[in-house]
Amino acid sequence: MYQEMDDVVNQVLAVPYVGSEALYNTIVYFFTEARKLTRAVNIFKHMRNSRNLECRPSIRTYNSLFTAFLSGGKNSYINHMYMETIRCLFKQMVNDGIEPDIFSLNSMIKGYVLSNHVNDALRIFHQINVVYNCEPNSFSYDYLIYGLCAQSRTKNAKELCDEMKKKGFVPSGRSYNSLVNALALNGEVEEAVNYLWEMIEKQRSVDFITYRTVLDEICRRGRDGEAIKLLKELQDKDLVDGHTYTKLQCVLGDDFADSNSRNHFK
């Protein structure tokens, strides 16, 4: 009931000194959920300009807006455009004397990663403790590992992964899948296989593309037998179901249509 909600909001805005931060945060949240981001930002501006100090934006207001602007999908151009808004909001928050929490800082890291500005994400990461007196959490590391792997910066990604584990965090499935894929594509096949077994041990879900990439890259280096052995080991340990096993067989058979390899499958 968007029109009805608009009417109610307009009545609220027309009455000075009415409302509270909680009320306006609810309104902001409603408009972000409806993907009416311009309207949500206008409500935020109204809060900032309100003479009623109880209506001023809080960390919750900013975090709602960060979440909304970071949910635009995987299009890096759109994320780049939204990131400029997020950066301005973050700067405004700090200038208004509101201390960022780890959610806000992770929003900046995630935004920079999604807009392909990984070095800026690393800058924020290194400021978390020193400048903002917060501690990075597992999400901080996960976003960065994913971003570094997307740029094939496997050395930096491995360093962060090791640091993360030393702090007692377990990388997410997305981090592990990104790292295994990046290592394999970068020619670091042995390390890719080691991290593959590690993520299985940590009970993180391996996706089909990761399995395919590792097997393909092993075969691409003329080690078809190792790829077939790995695939069979995965099946023997019930790590891939029958359907996935058959699909991976077909992948190897199609990519490397060598009669000897096909005989191995039999």
MARVO-280553 format. One record per atom (N, C-alpha, C): residue number from 0; y, z, x; atom name. Coordinates in steps of 0.2 Angstrom, whole numbers, padded with zeros to 4 digits. Example, Ala and Ser with C-alpha at 12.3 -4.5 7.8 and 13.67 -1.06 7.14 Angstrom:
BEGIN
resi/py/pz/px/name
0/-0028/0039/0066/N
0/-0022/0039/0062/CA
0/-0016/0039/0066/C
1/-0011/0035/0064/N
1/-0005/0036/0068/CA
1/0000/0039/0064/C
//
This chain:
BEGIN
resi/py/pz/px/name
0/-0006/0000/0004/N
0/0000/0000/0000/CA
0/0006/0000/0004/C
1/0007/-0005/0008/N
1/0012/-0006/0013/CA
1/0019/-0006/0010/C
2/0020/-0009/0005/N
2/0027/-0010/0001/CA
2/0029/-0003/-0001/C
3/0024/0001/-0004/N
3/0025/0007/-0007/CA
3/0027/0012/-0001/C
4/0024/0012/0004/N
4/0025/0016/0010/CA
4/0032/0014/0013/C
5/0034/0008/0013/N
5/0040/0006/0016/CA
5/0046/0009/0011/C
6/0045/0009/0005/N
6/0050/0012/0000/CA
6/0051/0019/0001/C
7/0045/0023/0002/N
7/0045/0030/0003/CA
7/0049/0031/0010/C
8/0047/0028/0015/N
8/0050/0029/0022/CA
8/0058/0027/0021/C
9/0060/0022/0018/N
9/0067/0020/0017/CA
9/0071/0026/0014/C
10/0068/0029/0009/N
10/0071/0035/0006/CA
10/0072/0041/0011/C
11/0066/0042/0015/N
11/0067/0047/0020/CA
11/0072/0046/0025/C
12/0073/0040/0027/N
12/0078/0038/0032/CA
12/0085/0039/0029/C
13/0086/0038/0023/N
13/0092/0038/0019/CA
13/0095/0045/0019/C
14/0091/0050/0019/N
14/0093/0057/0018/CA
14/0094/0060/0025/C
15/0100/0062/0027/N
15/0101/0065/0033/CA
15/0098/0072/0034/C
16/0096/0074/0039/N
16/0093/0081/0041/CA
16/0087/0083/0037/C
17/0083/0077/0034/N
17/0077/0078/0031/CA
17/0071/0076/0035/C
18/0066/0080/0035/N
18/0060/0078/0039/CA
18/0059/0082/0045/C
19/0054/0081/0049/N
19/0052/0084/0055/CA
19/0049/0079/0060/C
20/0047/0082/0066/N
20/0044/0078/0071/CA
20/0037/0076/0068/C
21/0034/0080/0065/N
21/0027/0079/0062/CA
21/0027/0074/0057/C
22/0032/0074/0053/N
22/0033/0069/0047/CA
22/0034/0062/0050/C
23/0039/0062/0055/N
23/0040/0055/0058/CA
23/0034/0052/0062/C
24/0031/0057/0065/N
24/0025/0055/0069/CA
24/0020/0052/0065/C
25/0019/0055/0059/N
25/0014/0052/0054/CA
25/0016/0045/0052/C
26/0023/0044/0051/N
26/0026/0037/0049/CA
26/0025/0032/0055/C
27/0026/0034/0061/N
27/0025/0030/0066/CA
27/0018/0028/0067/C
28/0013/0033/0066/N
28/0006/0031/0066/CA
28/0004/0026/0061/C
29/0007/0027/0055/N
29/0005/0023/0049/CA
29/0007/0016/0051/C
30/0013/0015/0054/N
30/0015/0008/0055/CA
30/0011/0005/0061/C
31/0009/0009/0066/N
31/0005/0006/0071/CA
31/-0002/0004/0069/C
32/-0004/0008/0065/N
32/-0011/0006/0062/CA
32/-0011/0000/0058/C
33/-0005/-0001/0055/N
33/-0004/-0007/0051/CA
33/-0002/-0013/0055/C
34/-0001/-0012/0062/N
34/0001/-0017/0067/CA
34/0008/-0019/0065/C
35/0012/-0015/0062/N
35/0019/-0016/0061/CA
35/0023/-0013/0067/C
36/0022/-0015/0073/N
36/0025/-0012/0079/CA
36/0033/-0012/0079/C
37/0036/-0017/0077/N
37/0043/-0017/0077/CA
37/0046/-0011/0072/C
38/0042/-0011/0066/N
38/0044/-0005/0062/CA
38/0043/0002/0065/C
39/0038/0002/0068/N
39/0036/0009/0072/CA
39/0041/0010/0077/C
40/0043/0005/0081/N
40/0048/0007/0086/CA
40/0055/0008/0083/C
41/0057/0005/0077/N
41/0063/0007/0074/CA
41/0063/0014/0071/C
42/0057/0017/0069/N
42/0057/0024/0067/CA
42/0058/0028/0073/C
43/0055/0026/0079/N
43/0055/0030/0085/CA
43/0063/0030/0087/C
44/0066/0025/0086/N
44/0074/0025/0088/CA
44/0078/0029/0083/C
45/0076/0029/0077/N
45/0079/0034/0072/CA
45/0078/0041/0074/C
46/0072/0042/0077/N
46/0070/0049/0079/CA
46/0075/0051/0085/C
47/0075/0047/0089/N
47/0079/0048/0095/CA
47/0087/0049/0094/C
48/0089/0046/0089/N
48/0096/0046/0087/CA
48/0098/0051/0082/C
49/0093/0054/0079/N
49/0094/0059/0074/CA
49/0097/0065/0076/C
50/0102/0068/0072/N
50/0106/0074/0074/CA
50/0101/0080/0073/C
51/0096/0079/0069/N
51/0091/0085/0068/CA
51/0087/0085/0074/C
52/0087/0091/0078/N
52/0084/0091/0084/CA
52/0076/0092/0083/C
53/0074/0094/0077/N
53/0067/0095/0075/CA
53/0064/0088/0074/C
54/0068/0083/0073/N
54/0065/0076/0072/CA
54/0064/0072/0079/C
55/0066/0075/0084/N
55/0066/0071/0090/CA
55/0059/0069/0093/C
56/0058/0064/0096/N
56/0052/0062/0098/CA
56/0049/0067/0103/C
57/0042/0068/0103/N
57/0038/0072/0107/CA
57/0033/0068/0111/C
58/0029/0071/0115/N
58/0024/0068/0119/CA
58/0019/0064/0114/C
59/0018/0067/0109/N
59/0014/0064/0104/CA
59/0017/0058/0101/C
60/0023/0057/0100/N
60/0026/0051/0098/CA
60/0025/0045/0103/C
61/0027/0047/0109/N
61/0026/0042/0114/CA
61/0019/0040/0115/C
62/0014/0044/0115/N
62/0007/0043/0116/CA
62/0004/0038/0110/C
63/0007/0039/0104/N
63/0005/0035/0098/CA
63/0007/0028/0099/C
64/0013/0027/0102/N
64/0016/0021/0103/CA
64/0012/0017/0109/C
65/0011/0021/0114/N
65/0007/0018/0120/CA
65/0000/0016/0117/C
66/-0003/0020/0113/N
66/-0010/0018/0111/CA
66/-0009/0011/0107/C
67/-0004/0011/0103/N
67/-0003/0005/0099/CA
67/-0002/-0002/0103/C
68/0002/-0001/0108/N
68/0004/-0007/0112/CA
68/-0002/-0009/0117/C
69/-0006/-0004/0118/N
69/-0012/-0006/0122/CA
69/-0018/-0008/0118/C
70/-0017/-0009/0112/N
70/-0023/-0011/0108/CA
70/-0022/-0019/0106/C
71/-0019/-0022/0110/N
71/-0018/-0029/0108/CA
71/-0023/-0034/0110/C
72/-0029/-0032/0113/N
72/-0034/-0036/0115/CA
72/-0034/-0038/0122/C
73/-0038/-0043/0124/N
73/-0039/-0045/0131/CA
73/-0034/-0050/0134/C
74/-0030/-0053/0130/N
74/-0025/-0058/0132/CA
74/-0021/-0055/0137/C
75/-0021/-0057/0143/N
75/-0017/-0054/0149/CA
75/-0010/-0056/0148/C
76/-0008/-0062/0145/N
76/-0001/-0063/0144/CA
76/0002/-0058/0139/C
77/-0002/-0057/0133/N
77/0001/-0052/0128/CA
77/0002/-0046/0131/C
78/-0003/-0044/0135/N
78/-0003/-0037/0138/CA
78/0003/-0036/0143/C
79/0004/-0042/0146/N
79/0010/-0042/0151/CA
79/0016/-0041/0147/C
80/0017/-0044/0141/N
80/0023/-0043/0137/CA
80/0024/-0036/0134/C
81/0018/-0033/0132/N
81/0018/-0027/0129/CA
81/0019/-0022/0135/C
82/0017/-0023/0141/N
82/0017/-0018/0146/CA
82/0025/-0017/0148/C
83/0029/-0022/0147/N
83/0036/-0021/0149/CA
83/0039/-0016/0144/C
84/0037/-0016/0137/N
84/0039/-0011/0132/CA
84/0036/-0004/0134/C
85/0030/-0004/0136/N
85/0027/0002/0138/CA
85/0031/0006/0144/C
86/0032/0001/0149/N
86/0036/0004/0155/CA
86/0043/0007/0153/C
87/0046/0003/0148/N
87/0053/0006/0146/CA
87/0052/0012/0142/C
88/0047/0013/0138/N
88/0046/0019/0134/CA
88/0044/0025/0139/C
89/0040/0023/0144/N
89/0038/0029/0149/CA
89/0045/0031/0152/C
90/0049/0026/0154/N
90/0055/0028/0158/CA
90/0059/0032/0154/C
91/0060/0030/0147/N
91/0064/0034/0142/CA
91/0061/0041/0141/C
92/0055/0041/0141/N
92/0052/0048/0140/CA
92/0054/0053/0146/C
93/0053/0050/0152/N
93/0054/0054/0158/CA
93/0062/0056/0158/C
94/0066/0051/0156/N
94/0073/0052/0157/CA
94/0075/0057/0151/C
95/0072/0058/0146/N
95/0073/0063/0141/CA
95/0070/0070/0142/C
96/0067/0070/0148/N
96/0065/0077/0150/CA
96/0058/0079/0147/C
97/0054/0074/0144/N
97/0048/0075/0142/CA
97/0043/0074/0148/C
98/0039/0079/0149/N
98/0034/0078/0155/CA
98/0028/0074/0153/C
99/0026/0069/0156/N
99/0020/0065/0154/CA
99/0014/0069/0155/C
100/0009/0068/0151/N
100/0003/0071/0152/CA
100/-0002/0066/0154/C
101/-0009/0068/0155/N
101/-0013/0063/0158/CA
101/-0015/0057/0154/C
102/-0014/0058/0147/N
102/-0015/0053/0142/CA
102/-0009/0047/0143/C
103/-0003/0050/0144/N
103/0003/0045/0145/CA
103/0002/0041/0152/C
104/0000/0045/0157/N
104/-0001/0042/0164/CA
104/-0007/0037/0164/C
105/-0012/0039/0160/N
105/-0018/0034/0160/CA
105/-0016/0028/0156/C
106/-0012/0029/0151/N
106/-0009/0023/0147/CA
106/-0005/0018/0152/C
107/-0002/0021/0156/N
107/0002/0017/0161/CA
107/-0003/0013/0166/C
108/-0008/0017/0168/N
108/-0013/0014/0172/CA
108/-0017/0008/0169/C
109/-0019/0010/0163/N
109/-0023/0005/0159/CA
109/-0018/-0001/0157/C
110/-0012/0000/0155/N
110/-0008/-0006/0154/CA
110/-0006/-0010/0160/C
111/-0006/-0007/0166/N
111/-0005/-0011/0172/CA
111/-0011/-0015/0174/C
112/-0017/-0012/0173/N
112/-0023/-0015/0174/CA
112/-0024/-0021/0169/C
113/-0023/-0020/0163/N
113/-0024/-0026/0158/CA
113/-0019/-0031/0159/C
114/-0013/-0030/0162/N
114/-0008/-0035/0163/CA
114/-0009/-0038/0170/C
115/-0014/-0036/0174/N
115/-0015/-0039/0180/CA
115/-0010/-0036/0186/C
116/-0008/-0030/0185/N
116/-0004/-0027/0190/CA
116/-0007/-0021/0193/C
117/-0013/-0022/0196/N
117/-0017/-0017/0198/CA
117/-0013/-0013/0204/C
118/-0009/-0016/0208/N
118/-0006/-0012/0213/CA
118/-0001/-0006/0210/C
119/0002/-0009/0204/N
119/0006/-0004/0200/CA
119/0002/0002/0197/C
120/-0004/0000/0195/N
120/-0008/0005/0192/CA
120/-0010/0010/0198/C
121/-0012/0008/0204/N
121/-0013/0012/0209/CA
121/-0007/0017/0211/C
122/-0001/0014/0211/N
122/0005/0018/0212/CA
122/0005/0024/0207/C
123/0004/0022/0201/N
123/0004/0028/0196/CA
123/-0001/0033/0197/C
124/-0007/0030/0199/N
124/-0013/0035/0200/CA
124/-0012/0040/0206/C
125/-0008/0037/0211/N
125/-0007/0041/0217/CA
125/-0001/0046/0216/C
126/0003/0045/0210/N
126/0008/0049/0208/CA
126/0006/0055/0204/C
127/0000/0054/0201/N
127/-0002/0059/0195/CA
127/-0002/0066/0198/C
128/-0004/0068/0203/N
128/-0004/0074/0206/CA
128/0002/0076/0209/C
129/0005/0072/0213/N
129/0010/0073/0218/CA
129/0017/0074/0214/C
130/0018/0069/0209/N
130/0024/0068/0206/CA
130/0024/0072/0199/C
131/0018/0071/0195/N
131/0018/0073/0188/CA
131/0014/0080/0187/C
132/0011/0082/0193/N
132/0008/0089/0193/CA
132/0002/0089/0188/C
133/-0002/0083/0187/N
133/-0008/0082/0183/CA
133/-0014/0081/0187/C
134/-0019/0081/0185/N
134/-0026/0079/0188/CA
134/-0029/0073/0185/C
135/-0031/0068/0189/N
135/-0034/0062/0186/CA
135/-0040/0064/0183/C
136/-0042/0061/0177/N
136/-0049/0062/0174/CA
136/-0053/0056/0175/C
137/-0059/0056/0172/N
137/-0063/0050/0172/CA
137/-0060/0043/0170/C
138/-0056/0044/0165/N
138/-0053/0037/0162/CA
138/-0048/0034/0168/C
139/-0045/0039/0171/N
139/-0040/0036/0177/CA
139/-0044/0032/0182/C
140/-0050/0035/0184/N
140/-0054/0031/0189/CA
140/-0057/0025/0185/C
141/-0060/0025/0179/N
141/-0063/0020/0176/CA
141/-0059/0014/0175/C
142/-0052/0015/0173/N
142/-0048/0009/0172/CA
142/-0046/0006/0179/C
143/-0046/0010/0184/N
143/-0044/0007/0191/CA
143/-0050/0003/0194/C
144/-0056/0006/0193/N
144/-0062/0003/0196/CA
144/-0063/-0004/0192/C
145/-0062/-0004/0186/N
145/-0062/-0011/0182/CA
145/-0057/-0016/0184/C
146/-0051/-0013/0185/N
146/-0046/-0018/0188/CA
146/-0047/-0020/0195/C
147/-0049/-0016/0199/N
147/-0050/-0018/0206/CA
147/-0056/-0023/0206/C
148/-0061/-0022/0202/N
148/-0067/-0027/0202/CA
148/-0065/-0033/0199/C
149/-0060/-0034/0195/N
149/-0058/-0040/0192/CA
149/-0054/-0044/0197/C
150/-0052/-0041/0202/N
150/-0048/-0044/0208/CA
150/-0053/-0045/0214/C
151/-0059/-0043/0213/N
151/-0064/-0044/0219/CA
151/-0063/-0039/0224/C
152/-0059/-0034/0223/N
152/-0057/-0029/0228/CA
152/-0063/-0023/0228/C
153/-0069/-0025/0230/N
153/-0074/-0021/0230/CA
153/-0074/-0015/0235/C
154/-0071/-0016/0240/N
154/-0070/-0010/0245/CA
154/-0067/-0004/0242/C
155/-0061/-0006/0239/N
155/-0057/-0001/0236/CA
155/-0060/0002/0230/C
156/-0064/-0002/0226/N
156/-0067/0000/0220/CA
156/-0073/0005/0222/C
157/-0076/0003/0227/N
157/-0082/0008/0229/CA
157/-0079/0015/0232/C
158/-0073/0014/0235/N
158/-0070/0021/0238/CA
158/-0068/0025/0232/C
159/-0065/0022/0226/N
159/-0063/0026/0221/CA
159/-0069/0028/0217/C
160/-0075/0024/0217/N
160/-0081/0026/0213/CA
160/-0084/0033/0217/C
161/-0084/0032/0224/N
161/-0086/0038/0227/CA
161/-0082/0044/0226/C
162/-0076/0043/0226/N
162/-0071/0049/0225/CA
162/-0072/0052/0218/C
163/-0073/0048/0214/N
163/-0074/0050/0207/CA
163/-0080/0054/0206/C
164/-0086/0052/0209/N
164/-0092/0055/0209/CA
164/-0092/0062/0213/C
165/-0088/0062/0218/N
165/-0087/0069/0222/CA
165/-0083/0074/0217/C
166/-0079/0072/0213/N
166/-0076/0076/0208/CA
166/-0080/0078/0202/C
167/-0086/0076/0202/N
167/-0091/0077/0197/CA
167/-0090/0073/0191/C
168/-0087/0067/0191/N
168/-0086/0062/0185/CA
168/-0092/0057/0186/C
169/-0094/0055/0181/N
169/-0099/0049/0181/CA
169/-0096/0043/0178/C
170/-0096/0038/0182/N
170/-0093/0031/0180/CA
170/-0095/0029/0174/C
171/-0091/0026/0170/N
171/-0093/0023/0163/CA
171/-0098/0017/0164/C
172/-0101/0015/0159/N
172/-0105/0009/0159/CA
172/-0101/0003/0161/C
173/-0095/0003/0158/N
173/-0090/-0003/0160/CA
173/-0088/-0003/0167/C
174/-0087/0003/0170/N
174/-0086/0003/0177/CA
174/-0092/0001/0182/C
175/-0097/0003/0180/N
175/-0103/0002/0184/CA
175/-0105/-0006/0183/C
176/-0105/-0008/0177/N
176/-0106/-0016/0176/CA
176/-0101/-0020/0180/C
177/-0094/-0018/0180/N
177/-0089/-0022/0183/CA
177/-0091/-0022/0191/C
178/-0093/-0016/0193/N
178/-0094/-0015/0200/CA
178/-0100/-0019/0203/C
179/-0105/-0018/0199/N
179/-0111/-0022/0201/CA
179/-0110/-0030/0201/C
180/-0107/-0032/0195/N
180/-0105/-0039/0195/CA
180/-0101/-0041/0201/C
181/-0095/-0038/0202/N
181/-0091/-0039/0208/CA
181/-0094/-0039/0214/C
182/-0099/-0035/0216/N
182/-0102/-0034/0222/CA
182/-0107/-0040/0223/C
183/-0110/-0042/0217/N
183/-0115/-0047/0218/CA
183/-0111/-0054/0219/C
184/-0106/-0055/0215/N
184/-0102/-0061/0216/CA
184/-0099/-0062/0223/C
185/-0098/-0056/0226/N
185/-0094/-0056/0232/CA
185/-0099/-0056/0238/C
186/-0106/-0057/0236/N
186/-0111/-0058/0241/CA
186/-0114/-0052/0244/C
187/-0112/-0046/0241/N
187/-0114/-0039/0243/CA
187/-0120/-0038/0238/C
188/-0126/-0042/0239/N
188/-0131/-0041/0234/CA
188/-0135/-0035/0235/C
189/-0136/-0033/0241/N
189/-0140/-0026/0242/CA
189/-0136/-0020/0239/C
190/-0130/-0020/0240/N
190/-0126/-0015/0237/CA
190/-0126/-0015/0229/C
191/-0125/-0021/0227/N
191/-0125/-0022/0220/CA
191/-0132/-0020/0216/C
192/-0138/-0021/0220/N
192/-0144/-0019/0217/CA
192/-0144/-0011/0218/C
193/-0141/-0008/0223/N
193/-0141/-0001/0224/CA
193/-0137/0002/0218/C
194/-0131/0000/0217/N
194/-0127/0002/0211/CA
194/-0131/0001/0204/C
195/-0134/-0004/0204/N
195/-0138/-0006/0198/CA
195/-0143/0000/0196/C
196/-0147/0002/0201/N
196/-0152/0007/0201/CA
196/-0148/0014/0199/C
197/-0143/0015/0203/N
197/-0139/0021/0202/CA
197/-0136/0022/0195/C
198/-0134/0016/0192/N
198/-0131/0017/0185/CA
198/-0137/0018/0180/C
199/-0143/0015/0181/N
199/-0149/0016/0177/CA
199/-0151/0023/0178/C
200/-0151/0026/0184/N
200/-0152/0033/0185/CA
200/-0147/0038/0181/C
201/-0141/0036/0181/N
201/-0136/0040/0177/CA
201/-0136/0038/0170/C
202/-0141/0034/0167/N
202/-0141/0033/0160/CA
202/-0135/0029/0157/C
203/-0133/0024/0161/N
203/-0127/0020/0159/CA
203/-0131/0013/0157/C
204/-0128/0010/0152/N
204/-0131/0004/0149/CA
204/-0129/-0002/0153/C
205/-0134/-0005/0155/N
205/-0133/-0012/0159/CA
205/-0133/-0017/0154/C
206/-0128/-0022/0155/N
206/-0127/-0027/0150/CA
206/-0131/-0033/0153/C
207/-0132/-0038/0148/N
207/-0136/-0044/0150/CA
207/-0132/-0048/0156/C
208/-0126/-0048/0155/N
208/-0122/-0052/0160/CA
208/-0123/-0049/0167/C
209/-0123/-0043/0168/N
209/-0124/-0039/0174/CA
209/-0131/-0041/0177/C
210/-0136/-0040/0173/N
210/-0143/-0042/0175/CA
210/-0143/-0050/0177/C
211/-0140/-0054/0173/N
211/-0140/-0061/0175/CA
211/-0137/-0062/0182/C
212/-0131/-0059/0183/N
212/-0127/-0061/0189/CA
212/-0131/-0058/0195/C
213/-0134/-0053/0195/N
213/-0137/-0050/0200/CA
213/-0143/-0055/0202/C
214/-0147/-0056/0197/N
214/-0153/-0061/0198/CA
214/-0151/-0068/0201/C
215/-0146/-0070/0198/N
215/-0143/-0077/0200/CA
215/-0141/-0077/0207/C
216/-0137/-0072/0209/N
216/-0134/-0071/0216/CA
216/-0140/-0070/0221/C
217/-0145/-0067/0219/N
217/-0151/-0066/0224/CA
217/-0154/-0073/0225/C
218/-0155/-0076/0219/N
218/-0158/-0083/0220/CA
218/-0154/-0088/0224/C
219/-0147/-0087/0223/N
219/-0143/-0092/0226/CA
219/-0143/-0091/0233/C
220/-0145/-0086/0236/N
220/-0146/-0085/0243/CA
220/-0153/-0086/0245/C
221/-0157/-0090/0241/N
221/-0164/-0092/0243/CA
221/-0169/-0087/0243/C
222/-0168/-0082/0239/N
222/-0173/-0076/0239/CA
222/-0175/-0075/0232/C
223/-0178/-0081/0229/N
223/-0181/-0081/0223/CA
223/-0186/-0076/0221/C
224/-0190/-0075/0226/N
224/-0196/-0070/0225/CA
224/-0193/-0063/0224/C
225/-0188/-0061/0228/N
225/-0185/-0055/0226/CA
225/-0182/-0054/0219/C
226/-0179/-0059/0217/N
226/-0176/-0059/0210/CA
226/-0182/-0058/0205/C
227/-0187/-0062/0206/N
227/-0193/-0061/0201/CA
227/-0196/-0054/0202/C
228/-0197/-0052/0208/N
228/-0199/-0045/0209/CA
228/-0195/-0040/0205/C
229/-0188/-0041/0206/N
229/-0184/-0036/0203/CA
229/-0184/-0036/0195/C
230/-0185/-0042/0193/N
230/-0185/-0043/0185/CA
230/-0192/-0040/0183/C
231/-0197/-0041/0186/N
231/-0203/-0038/0184/CA
231/-0203/-0031/0184/C
232/-0200/-0028/0190/N
232/-0199/-0021/0190/CA
232/-0195/-0018/0185/C
233/-0190/-0021/0182/N
233/-0186/-0019/0177/CA
233/-0190/-0019/0170/C
234/-0194/-0024/0170/N
234/-0199/-0024/0164/CA
234/-0204/-0019/0164/C
235/-0207/-0018/0170/N
235/-0212/-0013/0171/CA
235/-0210/-0006/0169/C
236/-0203/-0004/0171/N
236/-0200/0002/0169/CA
236/-0197/0003/0162/C
237/-0199/-0003/0158/N
237/-0196/-0003/0151/CA
237/-0188/-0002/0151/C
238/-0185/-0005/0156/N
238/-0178/-0005/0157/CA
238/-0175/-0012/0153/C
239/-0179/-0017/0152/N
239/-0177/-0022/0148/CA
239/-0182/-0023/0143/C
240/-0180/-0025/0137/N
240/-0185/-0027/0132/CA
240/-0188/-0034/0132/C
241/-0193/-0035/0128/N
241/-0196/-0042/0129/CA
241/-0191/-0048/0128/C
242/-0187/-0047/0123/N
242/-0182/-0052/0122/CA
242/-0178/-0053/0128/C
243/-0175/-0048/0131/N
243/-0170/-0049/0137/CA
243/-0174/-0051/0142/C
244/-0180/-0049/0143/N
244/-0185/-0052/0149/CA
244/-0186/-0059/0148/C
245/-0187/-0062/0142/N
245/-0188/-0069/0141/CA
245/-0182/-0073/0143/C
246/-0176/-0070/0140/N
246/-0170/-0073/0141/CA
246/-0168/-0074/0149/C
247/-0170/-0068/0153/N
247/-0168/-0069/0160/CA
247/-0173/-0073/0163/C
248/-0179/-0074/0161/N
248/-0184/-0078/0164/CA
248/-0181/-0086/0163/C
249/-0179/-0087/0157/N
249/-0176/-0094/0156/CA
249/-0170/-0095/0160/C
250/-0166/-0090/0161/N
250/-0160/-0091/0165/CA
250/-0162/-0093/0172/C
251/-0167/-0089/0175/N
251/-0169/-0091/0182/CA
251/-0172/-0098/0182/C
252/-0176/-0099/0177/N
252/-0180/-0105/0177/CA
252/-0175/-0111/0176/C
253/-0170/-0110/0172/N
253/-0165/-0116/0171/CA
253/-0161/-0117/0177/C
254/-0158/-0111/0180/N
254/-0154/-0112/0186/CA
254/-0157/-0114/0192/C
255/-0164/-0112/0193/N
255/-0167/-0114/0199/CA
255/-0174/-0117/0197/C
256/-0174/-0123/0195/N
256/-0179/-0126/0192/CA
256/-0184/-0128/0198/C
257/-0187/-0123/0201/N
257/-0192/-0125/0206/CA
257/-0199/-0123/0204/C
258/-0203/-0127/0205/N
258/-0210/-0126/0202/CA
258/-0213/-0120/0205/C
259/-0212/-0118/0211/N
259/-0215/-0112/0214/CA
259/-0212/-0106/0210/C
260/-0206/-0106/0208/N
260/-0203/-0100/0205/CA
260/-0206/-0100/0198/C
261/-0207/-0105/0195/N
261/-0210/-0105/0188/CA
261/-0217/-0102/0188/C
262/-0220/-0104/0194/N
262/-0227/-0101/0194/CA
262/-0227/-0094/0195/C
263/-0222/-0091/0198/N
263/-0221/-0084/0199/CA
263/-0221/-0081/0192/C
264/-0217/-0084/0188/N
264/-0216/-0081/0181/CA
264/-0222/-0080/0177/C
265/-0227/-0085/0179/N
265/-0233/-0085/0175/CA
265/-0238/-0080/0178/C
//
